[in-house]
Amino acid sequence: MQEKKSQANVRYRVGLVGAGHICEYHIAALKRLPEVEILGVCDIDSAKAKETADKAGVGVYESIEAFRESGANVIHVLTPPHTHAAVALKALDNGCHVLIEKPLAVDIADCRKIVEKAREKGLQACVDHSLLYDPQVERALEMVRQGKLGKIVSVDILRSSLYPPFPAGPLPPQYRTAGYPFRDLGVHALYLFEAFLGPIQNVQAEWSSLGGDPNLAFDEWRAQVRCRDGMGQFQLSWNVRPLQNQIIIQGTKAVLRLDIFLMFSSQRKSTPLPKPVERMMNVYSDSLPPLFEAPRNAFRFITGKIRQYHGVQSLIAAFYQSLTDGTPNPVPAEDAIAVVDWTEKVARAADEDYAARLSRLPALANEAGTVLVTGAGGGLGSAIVERLLAEGKRVRLFVRRIPHNIPANAEIVVGDLGDSEAIERAVSGVDMVVHAGAAMKGDWTEHERATVRGTEYLLAACKKQGVRKLVHISSLSVVEWAGANIGAPISEETPYEPKPEMRGAYTRAKLDAERLVVQAAKDGLPVVILRPGQIFGRKLPLLTPAVARKSGKKWVVLGDARLTLPLVYIDDVVDAVMLAAEGDLQSGEIIQLVDPVSLTQADVLKMTQGEKAKVVRVPRPVVFALGGLSQVLLGLLGKESPLSVYRLKSALAKRTFVSDRAKELLGWEARVGVCAGIRRVVSGSETK
């Protein structure tokens, strides 16, 4: 439970509205303030509110009025941006000061209402422009005030980000509107420009999508900002790796570079020295600070002197200090209005742009014979779509972002597999479904949402809509590779993987999904299940880590390079999908797809890299020793090793494969074959 504070010292009783990610950092900051008592947490998601409250040792409240009845006199507004105004105004009406997460609101009129209401009630409304209290930024602002950089000419901000995985259900706020990323991170850039360059006079922005986060309408943002005292520009990216957060402040005397993530700053100065000498001095002044300052600040972080979301926690402390001392509010609401205005101008323009793009998508005609393909933007899904269209079928593509090119006779449904409502829209009115969608990377949350829950929602929608047939694309990874029957060929009769959680999130999710489909078939849903091996061709690479890993000019193989690979060329898989879709099978038959020609890792490297390829073979004992070591070390940190011993045993198991049932039940044979497929890949002659 929360540590009891002397009631004589407590001046502020605080309620937190919104139990999202940032709430825990507000709680951490408040617990360090002796004059503050945290009453509890309120959220429309009662389970989330209870989880957060229990972790903090505080209560759960149903409303601001309930907080007020318990003596609250300060409310932290931590809800999604579009609700900030309503929550803040209600808190002010109930006689509470408010600290509002950025942005202040999403409408200028609402911003002004908050300012006016606070003035009317004699209360403080503070906005969490947290980077102003980041240690690196605070120091930079002080250097600017002292004139150490000269006149500031421009500020450049480079920021990349990664939204965390989310569970199944409606999409989180960051994915519901096209302009959210700018509202989320662009606001930080804009108030920093104001701090360094004075009031903003104009913002010109552009946005696009490269697919780094497929659920974002736009994952690349660029903006040029003209301020009273200079120019600024910034980049927001969900594609750039490694993640970065850099601020470059360019003045007439020096250039200062801040690295917020790595926690260091460096500068280059203009001097009266000869230019060669000046350049050499700046080499050291720009390169040495990271070597010393970054480790020092990392140590300070570990010891708690620098905290996660340090700026947020420092601003909170400053806010309560201002309430106590009667000193100016750290970021008064009126100072945030212009930032909201410019943020919304850009974000709403992006919203309108995306809405216009959606409006240009072909209408869902619900014509007889329409085939839905999930995962239609992926390597296999896009090849299936191409074949269906070539054969004159009307196809509905279920994708996470609008395709650059929409083929004729195709319909588009944009959505995520973990969103049941999106699945319902996609399945409505179709005759058949080819389920090729699944998570291909990420942690268990990602795989469970897209692969397991997505399949569950799809099966329910197919049953509800009376779909004629479902062709489910499973995976050869669902069966046991490192079991007692290791000498027997892997076939449809091979038992399921008994330890899927030890094989990794992909295997675990694909197995759970296949079991759901098998049960749906038993319950009467018309289903065929295909289990391809290692598919290659077109968008899908041949030289994956299962074959070898490239290191410089060498290829590194784990083991002796004699593992037989379950290869199958993509056009041959598409042939099987078409046969399954058009044939009579519908009772949950499971059919394995592996080319009859067996190739080893060494064979593939020879065919693709030539006789003189430099191949380094890591002996199996060394591989397993390293895997065991990684398992122990990561286990001490509470993490799973991607190279655990069991996973390595499965990956390096010497198995063979048969696909007799494919010919017997489907009439399938490899039309292209792996050898011709590899020649196509090497020559670049594939149809894209």
C-alpha positions as CSV (number, residue, x, y, z in Angstrom):
1,M,0.0,0.0,0.0
2,Q,1.0,3.6,-0.4
3,E,3.3,4.9,2.4
4,K,1.3,7.0,4.8
5,K,2.2,10.6,5.0
6,S,1.8,13.0,7.9
7,Q,-1.7,14.6,7.4
8,A,-0.2,17.8,8.8
9,N,2.1,18.0,5.8
10,V,-0.5,17.1,3.1
11,R,-1.8,20.1,1.2
12,Y,-2.9,18.5,-2.0
13,R,-5.2,15.4,-2.4
14,V,-4.9,14.2,-6.0
15,G,-7.1,12.2,-8.3
16,L,-5.8,10.7,-11.5
17,V,-8.2,10.4,-14.4
18,G,-6.9,8.0,-17.0
19,A,-5.0,4.8,-16.2
20,G,-2.9,4.5,-19.3
21,H,0.8,4.1,-19.7
22,I,1.8,7.6,-18.5
23,C,-0.2,7.3,-15.3
24,E,2.4,5.2,-13.5
25,Y,5.0,8.0,-14.0
26,H,2.6,10.6,-12.6
27,I,2.1,8.3,-9.6
28,A,5.9,7.9,-9.2
29,A,6.4,11.7,-9.1
30,L,3.6,12.3,-6.7
31,K,4.8,9.7,-4.2
32,R,8.0,11.7,-3.8
33,L,6.2,14.8,-2.8
34,P,5.5,15.0,1.0
35,E,2.7,17.6,0.5
36,V,0.7,15.3,-1.8
37,E,-1.7,12.4,-1.0
38,I,-2.8,10.3,-4.0
39,L,-6.5,9.4,-3.5
40,G,-6.8,7.1,-6.5
41,V,-7.4,6.4,-10.1
42,C,-10.4,6.7,-12.3
43,D,-10.9,5.2,-15.8
44,I,-13.7,4.1,-18.0
45,D,-11.9,0.8,-18.2
46,S,-12.6,-0.3,-14.6
47,A,-10.2,-3.3,-14.9
48,K,-7.4,-1.1,-16.0
49,A,-8.2,1.4,-13.2
50,K,-8.1,-1.4,-10.6
51,E,-4.8,-2.8,-12.0
52,T,-3.1,0.5,-11.8
53,A,-4.6,1.4,-8.5
54,D,-3.6,-1.9,-6.9
55,K,-0.1,-1.6,-8.2
56,A,0.2,1.9,-6.6
57,G,-1.7,1.0,-3.4
58,V,-4.4,3.6,-3.9
59,G,-8.1,3.6,-4.4
60,V,-10.4,3.3,-7.5
61,Y,-12.9,6.1,-8.1
62,E,-15.9,6.3,-10.4
63,S,-15.9,10.0,-11.1
64,I,-14.4,13.4,-10.5
65,E,-17.4,14.1,-8.1
66,A,-16.3,11.0,-6.1
67,F,-12.8,12.4,-5.9
68,R,-14.1,15.7,-4.7
69,E,-16.2,14.1,-2.0
70,S,-13.0,12.5,-0.7
71,G,-11.3,15.9,-0.5
72,A,-9.5,16.1,-3.9
73,N,-8.2,19.5,-4.8
74,V,-6.0,18.6,-7.8
75,I,-6.9,16.4,-10.8
76,H,-4.4,15.0,-13.3
77,V,-6.0,14.7,-16.7
78,L,-4.4,11.6,-18.4
79,T,-7.2,10.6,-20.8
80,P,-7.0,10.6,-24.6
81,P,-6.6,14.1,-26.1
82,H,-10.1,14.5,-27.4
83,T,-11.5,14.1,-23.9
84,H,-9.0,16.5,-22.1
85,A,-11.3,19.5,-22.3
86,A,-14.4,17.8,-20.9
87,V,-12.5,16.2,-18.0
88,A,-10.5,19.4,-17.2
89,L,-13.6,21.6,-17.2
90,K,-15.5,19.2,-14.9
91,A,-12.5,19.2,-12.5
92,L,-12.3,23.0,-12.5
93,D,-16.0,23.2,-11.9
94,N,-15.5,21.0,-8.9
95,G,-12.9,23.3,-7.5
96,C,-9.8,21.4,-8.4
97,H,-6.5,22.6,-10.0
98,V,-5.7,20.6,-13.1
99,L,-2.5,19.2,-14.6
100,I,-3.3,18.2,-18.2
101,E,-1.2,15.8,-20.3
102,K,-0.3,17.3,-23.7
103,P,-2.0,18.5,-25.8
104,L,-4.1,20.8,-23.8
105,A,-7.1,19.9,-26.0
106,V,-7.9,19.3,-29.6
107,D,-10.0,22.4,-30.2
108,I,-9.0,26.0,-29.8
109,A,-12.4,27.0,-28.4
110,D,-12.1,24.3,-25.7
111,C,-8.6,25.5,-24.9
112,R,-10.0,29.0,-24.2
113,K,-12.8,27.6,-22.1
114,I,-10.2,25.9,-19.9
115,V,-8.3,29.1,-19.5
116,E,-11.4,31.1,-18.8
117,K,-12.8,28.6,-16.3
118,A,-9.5,28.4,-14.4
119,R,-9.4,32.2,-14.2
120,E,-13.0,32.3,-13.1
121,K,-12.5,29.8,-10.3
122,G,-9.1,31.1,-9.2
123,L,-7.4,27.8,-10.0
124,Q,-4.3,26.7,-11.9
125,A,-4.4,24.8,-15.2
126,C,-1.0,23.4,-16.2
127,V,-0.1,21.5,-19.4
128,D,2.5,18.8,-19.4
129,H,5.0,20.1,-22.0
130,S,7.4,17.7,-20.4
131,L,10.5,18.1,-22.6
132,L,11.0,21.6,-21.3
133,Y,12.0,19.9,-18.0
134,D,14.2,17.2,-19.5
135,P,17.7,17.7,-18.1
136,Q,19.3,18.0,-21.6
137,V,16.8,20.6,-22.8
138,E,16.9,22.6,-19.5
139,R,20.7,22.9,-19.9
140,A,20.4,23.9,-23.5
141,L,17.8,26.6,-22.7
142,E,20.1,28.0,-20.0
143,M,23.0,28.1,-22.5
144,V,20.8,30.0,-25.0
145,R,19.7,32.5,-22.3
146,Q,23.4,33.1,-21.4
147,G,24.2,33.7,-25.1
148,K,26.7,30.9,-25.3
149,L,25.4,29.8,-28.7
150,G,25.0,33.3,-30.1
151,K,21.8,34.2,-31.9
152,I,19.8,31.0,-32.5
153,V,19.2,30.6,-36.3
154,S,17.4,27.3,-36.5
155,V,16.5,24.1,-34.6
156,D,16.2,20.6,-36.1
157,I,14.5,17.8,-34.4
158,L,14.8,14.1,-35.5
159,R,12.5,11.7,-33.7
160,S,11.7,8.1,-34.4
161,S,9.2,6.1,-32.4
162,L,7.6,2.7,-31.9
163,Y,4.2,2.1,-30.6
164,P,4.0,-0.9,-28.3
165,P,2.0,-4.1,-29.2
166,F,-1.6,-4.0,-28.2
167,P,-4.1,-6.8,-27.4
168,A,-7.1,-7.8,-29.5
169,G,-10.1,-5.4,-29.6
170,P,-10.8,-2.0,-31.0
171,L,-7.7,-0.2,-32.2
172,P,-5.9,1.9,-29.6
173,P,-6.1,5.7,-30.0
174,Q,-2.9,6.1,-32.0
175,Y,-4.5,4.2,-34.9
176,R,-8.0,5.7,-34.9
177,T,-7.2,8.9,-36.7
178,A,-4.6,9.6,-39.3
179,G,-3.3,12.7,-37.5
180,Y,-2.8,11.1,-34.2
181,P,1.0,10.6,-34.5
182,F,1.4,14.3,-35.1
183,R,-0.9,15.1,-32.2
184,D,1.2,12.7,-30.1
185,L,4.8,13.7,-30.9
186,G,4.5,16.8,-33.2
187,V,3.3,18.8,-30.2
188,H,6.6,18.3,-28.5
189,A,8.5,19.7,-31.4
190,L,6.3,22.7,-31.7
191,Y,6.5,23.8,-28.1
192,L,10.3,23.3,-28.2
193,F,10.5,25.6,-31.3
194,E,8.6,28.2,-29.4
195,A,11.0,27.9,-26.4
196,F,14.1,28.3,-28.6
197,L,12.8,30.5,-31.5
198,G,9.8,32.4,-30.2
199,P,6.2,32.3,-31.3
200,I,5.3,30.1,-34.3
201,Q,4.2,32.0,-37.4
202,N,3.7,29.2,-39.9
203,V,3.9,25.4,-40.2
204,Q,4.2,23.5,-43.5
205,A,3.9,19.7,-43.1
206,E,3.9,16.6,-45.3
207,W,3.1,13.0,-44.5
208,S,3.4,9.6,-46.1
209,S,3.5,5.9,-45.3
210,L,6.4,3.5,-45.7
211,G,4.8,0.7,-43.7
212,G,7.0,0.7,-40.6
213,D,3.8,0.6,-38.5
214,P,1.2,-0.9,-40.9
215,N,-1.7,0.3,-38.7
216,L,-0.7,3.9,-39.0
217,A,-2.3,5.8,-41.9
218,F,0.9,7.9,-42.1
219,D,4.2,6.8,-40.4
220,E,6.5,9.5,-41.9
221,W,6.1,13.2,-41.1
222,R,8.1,16.2,-42.1
223,A,7.5,19.9,-41.2
224,Q,9.1,23.2,-41.6
225,V,8.3,25.8,-38.9
226,R,8.8,29.5,-39.2
227,C,9.0,31.3,-35.8
228,R,9.6,34.9,-34.9
229,D,13.3,34.4,-34.3
230,G,14.3,31.7,-36.7
231,M,13.4,28.5,-38.6
232,G,12.8,25.0,-37.4
233,Q,12.3,21.6,-39.1
234,F,11.5,18.2,-37.8
235,Q,11.0,14.6,-38.8
236,L,8.8,12.1,-37.1
237,S,9.4,8.5,-38.2
238,W,8.0,5.0,-37.3
239,N,10.6,3.5,-39.8
240,V,14.0,4.8,-38.7
241,R,16.0,2.4,-36.6
242,P,17.7,2.5,-34.1
243,L,15.2,4.8,-32.3
244,Q,16.5,8.4,-32.0
245,N,15.4,11.6,-30.4
246,Q,17.9,14.3,-31.3
247,I,17.7,18.1,-31.2
248,I,20.2,20.2,-33.1
249,I,20.3,23.9,-32.0
250,Q,22.3,26.1,-34.5
251,G,23.5,29.5,-33.4
252,T,25.9,32.1,-34.7
253,K,28.6,31.1,-32.1
254,A,28.1,27.3,-31.8
255,V,26.0,24.3,-32.7
256,L,24.6,22.2,-29.9
257,R,23.4,18.6,-30.4
258,L,21.2,17.0,-27.8
259,D,20.6,13.2,-27.7
260,I,17.6,12.7,-25.5
261,F,17.5,9.0,-25.7
262,L,21.3,8.4,-25.2
263,M,21.4,11.2,-22.6
264,F,24.3,13.4,-23.8
265,S,25.0,16.7,-25.5
266,S,27.9,17.9,-27.6
267,Q,28.8,21.1,-29.4
268,R,30.9,22.7,-32.1
269,K,32.1,26.2,-31.5
270,S,33.2,29.1,-33.7
271,T,36.6,30.3,-32.6
272,P,39.2,32.9,-33.8
273,L,41.6,30.1,-34.3
274,P,42.7,29.0,-37.8
275,K,40.0,26.9,-39.4
276,P,42.1,23.6,-39.5
277,V,42.7,24.0,-35.7
278,E,39.1,24.9,-35.1
279,R,37.9,21.8,-37.0
280,M,40.2,19.6,-35.0
281,M,39.0,21.1,-31.7
282,N,35.4,20.5,-32.8
283,V,36.2,16.9,-33.7
284,Y,37.0,16.3,-30.0
285,S,34.3,18.5,-28.6
286,D,31.7,16.7,-30.7
287,S,32.9,13.2,-30.2
288,L,34.3,13.0,-26.6
289,P,31.1,13.9,-24.7
290,P,29.2,10.8,-25.8
291,L,32.1,8.7,-24.5
292,F,31.9,10.1,-21.0
293,E,28.5,11.8,-20.6
294,A,26.4,8.9,-21.9
295,P,27.9,6.3,-19.5
296,R,27.7,8.8,-16.6
297,N,24.1,9.5,-17.3
298,A,23.3,5.8,-17.8
299,F,24.8,5.3,-14.3
300,R,22.7,8.1,-12.9
301,F,19.6,6.5,-14.5
302,I,20.4,3.2,-12.9
303,T,20.8,4.8,-9.5
304,G,17.6,6.8,-9.9
305,K,19.1,10.3,-10.2
306,I,17.7,10.4,-13.8
307,R,14.3,8.9,-14.1
308,Q,12.3,7.4,-16.9
309,Y,10.1,10.2,-18.3
310,H,12.3,12.5,-16.2
311,G,10.8,15.6,-17.8
312,V,7.2,14.6,-16.8
313,Q,8.2,13.9,-13.2
314,S,10.2,17.1,-12.9
315,L,7.4,19.2,-14.3
316,I,4.9,17.6,-11.9
317,A,7.2,18.6,-9.0
318,A,7.5,22.1,-10.4
319,F,3.7,22.4,-10.7
320,Y,3.2,21.6,-7.0
321,Q,6.0,23.9,-6.0
322,S,4.3,26.7,-7.8
323,L,1.0,25.9,-6.1
324,T,2.7,26.0,-2.7
325,D,4.9,29.1,-3.3
326,G,2.4,31.1,-5.4
327,T,5.0,31.3,-8.2
328,P,4.2,31.2,-11.9
329,N,2.7,28.0,-13.3
330,P,5.4,26.0,-15.2
331,V,3.3,25.8,-18.4
332,P,0.0,27.8,-18.0
333,A,-2.8,26.7,-20.3
334,E,-2.9,30.0,-22.1
335,D,0.7,29.4,-23.3
336,A,-0.3,26.1,-24.9
337,I,-3.1,27.4,-27.1
338,A,-0.9,28.4,-30.1
339,V,0.8,25.0,-30.0
340,V,-2.6,23.3,-30.1
341,D,-3.7,25.5,-32.9
342,W,-0.8,24.6,-35.2
343,T,-0.9,21.0,-34.1
344,E,-4.5,20.7,-35.1
345,K,-4.1,22.5,-38.4
346,V,-1.6,19.8,-39.5
347,A,-3.3,16.8,-37.9
348,R,-6.8,17.7,-39.2
349,A,-5.3,18.2,-42.7
350,A,-3.9,14.7,-42.5
351,D,-7.2,13.4,-41.2
352,E,-9.0,14.9,-44.2
353,D,-6.4,13.6,-46.6
354,Y,-6.8,10.1,-45.3
355,A,-10.6,10.3,-45.3
356,A,-10.4,11.4,-49.0
357,R,-8.2,8.4,-49.8
358,L,-10.6,6.0,-48.1
359,S,-13.6,7.6,-50.0
360,R,-11.9,6.8,-53.3
361,L,-11.7,3.0,-52.5
362,P,-14.0,0.8,-54.5
363,A,-17.4,0.3,-52.9
364,L,-18.1,-3.2,-51.5
365,A,-20.4,-4.7,-54.1
366,N,-21.1,-8.0,-52.3
367,E,-21.2,-9.8,-55.7
368,A,-21.7,-13.5,-55.8
369,G,-18.4,-15.4,-55.9
370,T,-16.3,-12.7,-54.2
371,V,-13.2,-14.2,-52.4
372,L,-11.8,-12.5,-49.3
373,V,-8.0,-12.8,-48.8
374,T,-6.7,-11.8,-45.4
375,G,-3.1,-10.8,-45.2
376,A,-3.5,-9.6,-48.8
377,G,-0.5,-7.2,-48.6
378,G,1.9,-9.9,-47.5
379,G,4.2,-12.1,-49.6
380,L,1.8,-15.1,-50.0
381,G,-1.4,-13.1,-49.8
382,S,-0.5,-10.7,-52.6
383,A,0.4,-13.7,-54.8
384,I,-2.9,-15.4,-54.1
385,V,-4.7,-12.1,-55.0
386,E,-2.8,-11.8,-58.3
387,R,-3.8,-15.4,-59.3
388,L,-7.5,-14.9,-58.3
389,L,-7.7,-11.7,-60.3
390,A,-5.9,-13.3,-63.3
391,E,-8.6,-16.0,-63.3
392,G,-11.4,-13.4,-63.4
393,K,-12.4,-13.6,-59.7
394,R,-13.7,-10.7,-57.8
395,V,-11.4,-10.3,-54.8
396,R,-11.7,-8.5,-51.5
397,L,-8.4,-7.5,-49.9
398,F,-8.2,-7.3,-46.1
399,V,-5.2,-5.1,-45.5
400,R,-3.9,-2.8,-42.7
401,R,-3.2,0.2,-45.0
402,I,-4.4,1.4,-48.3
403,P,-2.5,-0.2,-51.2
404,H,-0.5,2.1,-53.5
405,N,-2.1,0.4,-56.5
406,I,-5.6,-1.0,-56.4
407,P,-6.2,-3.6,-59.1
408,A,-9.3,-3.6,-61.2
409,N,-12.1,-6.0,-59.9
410,A,-10.7,-5.7,-56.4
411,E,-12.4,-4.4,-53.2
412,I,-10.4,-3.1,-50.2
413,V,-11.2,-3.4,-46.5
414,V,-8.7,-1.6,-44.2
415,G,-8.4,-3.1,-40.8
416,D,-6.5,-5.2,-38.3
417,L,-7.0,-8.9,-37.7
418,G,-7.4,-8.2,-34.0
419,D,-10.4,-6.0,-34.5
420,S,-13.6,-8.1,-34.7
421,E,-15.6,-5.3,-36.2
422,A,-13.2,-4.9,-39.1
423,I,-13.3,-8.7,-39.6
424,E,-17.1,-8.6,-39.7
425,R,-17.0,-5.9,-42.4
426,A,-14.5,-7.9,-44.4
427,V,-16.4,-11.1,-44.4
428,S,-19.8,-9.6,-45.0
429,G,-21.1,-10.6,-48.4
430,V,-18.2,-12.8,-49.6
431,D,-18.5,-16.4,-50.9
432,M,-15.1,-17.8,-49.8
433,V,-12.2,-16.8,-47.6
434,V,-8.5,-17.5,-48.0
435,H,-7.0,-16.8,-44.6
436,A,-3.3,-16.0,-45.2
437,G,-3.0,-13.3,-42.5
438,A,-1.0,-13.7,-39.4
439,A,1.6,-11.9,-37.3
440,M,5.2,-12.5,-38.6
441,K,7.1,-10.6,-35.9
442,G,6.7,-9.1,-32.5
443,D,6.1,-10.5,-29.0
444,W,3.3,-12.8,-27.8
445,T,0.8,-9.9,-27.5
446,E,1.2,-9.2,-31.3
447,H,1.0,-12.8,-32.3
448,E,-2.0,-13.6,-30.0
449,R,-3.9,-10.6,-31.3
450,A,-3.3,-11.0,-35.1
451,T,-2.9,-14.8,-35.4
452,V,-5.0,-16.3,-32.6
453,R,-7.8,-13.8,-31.9
454,G,-7.8,-12.8,-35.6
455,T,-8.5,-16.4,-36.6
456,E,-11.1,-16.7,-33.8
457,Y,-12.9,-13.6,-35.1
458,L,-12.7,-14.8,-38.7
459,L,-14.2,-18.2,-37.9
460,A,-17.1,-16.6,-36.0
461,A,-17.8,-14.2,-39.0
462,C,-17.6,-17.0,-41.5
463,K,-20.1,-19.0,-39.6
464,K,-22.4,-16.0,-39.1
465,Q,-22.2,-15.1,-42.8
466,G,-22.6,-18.6,-44.1
467,V,-19.3,-18.5,-46.1
468,R,-19.1,-21.4,-48.6
469,K,-15.5,-22.4,-47.7
470,L,-12.5,-21.2,-45.8
471,V,-9.0,-22.1,-46.9
472,H,-6.7,-21.7,-43.9
473,I,-3.0,-21.2,-44.4
474,S,-1.3,-22.8,-41.4
475,S,2.4,-23.6,-41.0
476,L,4.7,-26.6,-40.8
477,S,6.0,-25.1,-37.6
478,V,2.9,-26.4,-35.7
479,V,4.2,-29.9,-35.5
480,E,6.9,-31.5,-33.4
481,W,10.4,-31.3,-34.9
482,A,12.7,-32.4,-32.0
483,G,10.7,-35.3,-30.6
484,A,11.2,-39.0,-30.1
485,N,10.3,-39.9,-33.7
486,I,13.0,-37.7,-35.2
487,G,13.9,-40.4,-37.7
488,A,10.4,-40.4,-39.3
489,P,9.5,-38.0,-42.1
490,I,7.4,-35.0,-41.1
491,S,3.9,-35.5,-42.5
492,E,0.3,-34.7,-41.6
493,E,0.4,-37.5,-39.1
494,T,3.3,-35.9,-37.1
495,P,2.1,-34.9,-33.6
496,Y,1.5,-31.3,-32.7
497,E,4.4,-29.4,-31.1
498,P,4.2,-30.4,-27.4
499,K,6.1,-27.3,-26.1
500,P,5.0,-24.4,-28.4
501,E,5.8,-21.7,-25.8
502,M,9.4,-22.9,-26.0
503,R,9.5,-22.7,-29.8
504,G,8.5,-19.1,-29.8
505,A,5.5,-16.8,-30.3
506,Y,5.1,-17.6,-34.0
507,T,4.8,-21.4,-33.5
508,R,2.6,-21.0,-30.4
509,A,0.2,-18.7,-32.2
510,K,0.0,-20.7,-35.4
511,L,-0.7,-23.9,-33.4
512,D,-3.4,-22.2,-31.4
513,A,-5.0,-20.9,-34.6
514,E,-4.9,-24.2,-36.4
515,R,-6.6,-25.9,-33.4
516,L,-9.4,-23.3,-33.6
517,V,-9.8,-24.0,-37.3
518,V,-9.9,-27.8,-36.7
519,Q,-12.6,-27.4,-34.1
520,A,-14.6,-25.1,-36.4
521,A,-14.4,-27.8,-39.0
522,K,-15.7,-30.4,-36.5
523,D,-18.6,-28.0,-35.8
524,G,-19.6,-27.9,-39.4
525,L,-17.7,-25.0,-41.0
526,P,-16.4,-25.9,-44.5
527,V,-12.6,-25.8,-44.2
528,V,-9.4,-26.9,-45.8
529,I,-6.1,-26.4,-44.0
530,L,-2.9,-26.1,-45.9
531,R,0.5,-26.3,-44.1
532,P,3.2,-24.9,-46.4
533,G,6.9,-25.5,-45.6
534,Q,9.5,-22.7,-46.2
535,I,7.9,-20.6,-48.9
536,F,10.2,-18.5,-51.1
537,G,9.9,-16.4,-54.2
538,R,8.6,-12.9,-55.1
539,K,8.3,-10.9,-51.8
540,L,9.5,-13.9,-49.7
541,P,13.2,-14.3,-49.4
542,L,15.0,-17.6,-50.0
543,L,18.1,-16.9,-47.9
544,T,16.5,-16.7,-44.5
545,P,18.3,-17.5,-41.2
546,A,17.0,-21.1,-41.6
547,V,19.5,-21.3,-44.5
548,A,22.3,-19.0,-43.5
549,R,23.0,-15.5,-42.1
550,K,25.2,-13.1,-44.0
551,S,28.2,-11.5,-42.2
552,G,30.2,-9.3,-44.4
553,K,31.1,-11.3,-47.4
554,K,30.6,-14.6,-45.6
555,W,27.6,-16.8,-45.0
556,V,27.3,-18.2,-41.5
557,V,25.5,-21.5,-41.1
558,L,24.5,-23.0,-37.7
559,G,25.6,-26.6,-37.9
560,D,27.1,-28.6,-40.8
561,A,24.9,-27.1,-43.5
562,R,23.4,-30.5,-44.2
563,L,19.9,-29.9,-42.9
564,T,17.1,-30.7,-45.4
565,L,15.0,-27.7,-45.9
566,P,11.2,-28.0,-46.4
567,L,11.2,-25.6,-49.4
568,V,8.3,-24.8,-51.6
569,Y,8.1,-22.2,-54.3
570,I,5.4,-19.6,-54.0
571,D,3.7,-20.2,-57.3
572,D,3.3,-23.9,-56.3
573,V,1.7,-22.9,-53.0
574,V,-0.7,-20.6,-54.9
575,D,-1.6,-23.6,-57.1
576,A,-2.5,-25.6,-54.0
577,V,-4.6,-22.7,-52.6
578,M,-6.6,-22.6,-55.9
579,L,-7.1,-26.4,-55.9
580,A,-8.3,-26.3,-52.3
581,A,-10.6,-23.4,-53.1
582,E,-12.2,-25.0,-56.2
583,G,-12.2,-28.6,-55.1
584,D,-14.6,-30.6,-53.0
585,L,-12.6,-30.8,-49.8
586,Q,-14.3,-29.0,-46.9
587,S,-14.1,-31.3,-43.8
588,G,-11.0,-29.8,-42.2
589,E,-8.5,-31.8,-44.2
590,I,-4.9,-31.0,-43.3
591,I,-2.5,-31.0,-46.3
592,Q,1.2,-30.4,-46.1
593,L,3.0,-28.6,-48.9
594,V,6.7,-29.4,-49.4
595,D,8.5,-29.8,-52.7
596,P,9.5,-33.4,-53.4
597,V,13.1,-32.3,-54.3
598,S,15.1,-32.2,-51.1
599,L,17.8,-29.5,-50.8
600,T,20.1,-28.8,-48.0
601,Q,21.5,-25.5,-46.8
602,A,24.7,-26.2,-48.6
603,D,22.8,-26.9,-51.8
604,V,20.9,-23.6,-51.6
605,L,24.0,-21.6,-50.9
606,K,25.8,-23.3,-53.9
607,M,22.9,-22.6,-56.2
608,T,22.5,-19.0,-55.2
609,Q,26.1,-17.9,-54.4
610,G,28.2,-20.2,-56.5
611,E,30.9,-22.7,-55.9
612,K,33.2,-20.1,-54.4
613,A,30.8,-18.8,-51.7
614,K,32.6,-18.3,-48.4
615,V,30.6,-20.3,-45.9
616,V,31.4,-20.5,-42.2
617,R,30.0,-23.5,-40.4
618,V,29.5,-23.1,-36.6
619,P,29.7,-26.6,-35.0
620,R,26.6,-27.8,-33.3
621,P,28.2,-28.1,-29.9
622,V,29.2,-24.5,-30.1
623,V,25.8,-23.4,-31.2
624,F,24.1,-25.2,-28.3
625,A,26.7,-23.9,-25.8
626,L,26.0,-20.3,-26.9
627,G,22.3,-21.0,-26.8
628,G,22.5,-22.3,-23.3
629,L,24.6,-19.4,-22.1
630,S,22.1,-16.9,-23.7
631,Q,19.3,-18.7,-22.0
632,V,20.9,-18.4,-18.5
633,L,22.0,-14.7,-19.0
634,L,18.6,-13.5,-20.4
635,G,16.8,-15.6,-17.8
636,L,18.5,-13.6,-15.0
637,L,17.0,-10.5,-16.6
638,G,13.6,-12.2,-16.8
639,K,13.6,-12.5,-20.5
640,E,13.4,-15.5,-22.9
641,S,16.3,-16.2,-25.2
642,P,15.6,-16.3,-28.9
643,L,18.3,-19.0,-29.1
644,S,17.1,-21.3,-26.3
645,V,18.3,-24.9,-26.4
646,Y,14.9,-26.3,-27.2
647,R,14.4,-23.9,-30.0
648,L,17.8,-24.7,-31.4
649,K,17.0,-28.4,-31.1
650,S,13.9,-27.9,-33.2
651,A,15.5,-25.6,-35.7
652,L,18.5,-27.9,-36.2
653,A,16.6,-31.2,-36.2
654,K,17.6,-33.4,-39.1
655,R,14.2,-34.2,-40.6
656,T,12.8,-35.2,-44.0
657,F,9.3,-34.3,-45.3
658,V,6.6,-35.9,-47.4
659,S,3.6,-34.4,-49.1
660,D,1.7,-37.5,-50.4
661,R,-1.6,-36.2,-49.2
662,A,-1.3,-33.1,-51.4
663,K,-1.3,-35.3,-54.5
664,E,-3.8,-37.8,-53.2
665,L,-6.5,-35.3,-52.0
666,L,-5.7,-32.1,-54.0
667,G,-4.1,-33.5,-57.1
668,W,-1.2,-31.1,-56.4
669,E,2.3,-31.4,-57.8
670,A,5.0,-28.8,-57.8
671,R,4.5,-27.2,-61.2
672,V,7.5,-24.9,-61.0
673,G,9.6,-26.7,-58.4
674,V,12.3,-25.5,-56.1
675,C,15.2,-25.8,-58.6
676,A,13.4,-23.7,-61.2
677,G,12.1,-21.4,-58.5
678,I,15.7,-20.8,-57.3
679,R,16.8,-20.1,-60.8
680,R,14.0,-17.5,-61.2
681,V,15.1,-15.9,-57.9
682,V,18.8,-15.8,-58.9
683,S,18.1,-14.4,-62.4
684,G,15.5,-11.9,-61.2
685,S,13.0,-13.2,-63.7
686,E,10.1,-13.6,-61.3
687,T,6.8,-11.9,-61.9
688,K,6.4,-9.2,-59.3
